[in-house]
Amino acid sequence: MNNRLLIIEDNEQNLYMMRFLLEMSGFTIIGAEDGRKGIELALTSKPLAILLDIQLPEMDGYAVAAELKKHCELDKVPIIAVTSYAMVGDRENILAAGATGYIEKPINPETFVAEIMEYLPKDRENQG
């Protein structure tokens, strides 16, 4: 069963918190600190889902989401924006760029894993 999640996040504390919560729920976490590395890892690791910050060095999350969507092998991989961008239009903009879902930071540790699970394929036992 594929239980790999890719987190593209440049803030060490945010990455640590998400990694901790998701690993405690049985997921294997792959982390990337910038968009270019995240795209590379998405193509090589075949994650179940990608958690994507919008404010990243080199390439912002909008560009990363759009680039990920160009690859047919990632077509069914949900991209979940996990971001502090919460102004009017931010949610719509990242969804238009290719994200499947949107979770605002700061994350709620009590509900975060359940929120992520909402976006995962229901038949993930048959994945990768």
Number of C-alpha atoms within 10 A of each C-alpha: 10 15 16 19 22 24 29 29 27 19 13 9 10 18 18 13 13 20 20 14 16 18 16 11 11 10 16 16 18 17 19 20 17 23 28 19 12 23 19 12 18 25 13 9 12 18 23 25 25 30 24 31 31 24 18 19 13 10 13 16 26 22 17 23 26 16 15 24 19 11 12 9 12 18 11 13 21 21 27 25 28 25 22 15 18 12 7 8 10 15 18 12 12 24 19 13 17 22 26 18 20 24 21 14 14 10 17 11 12 9 10 14 17 12 16 19 11 10 17 17 15 10 8 12 10 9 13 11
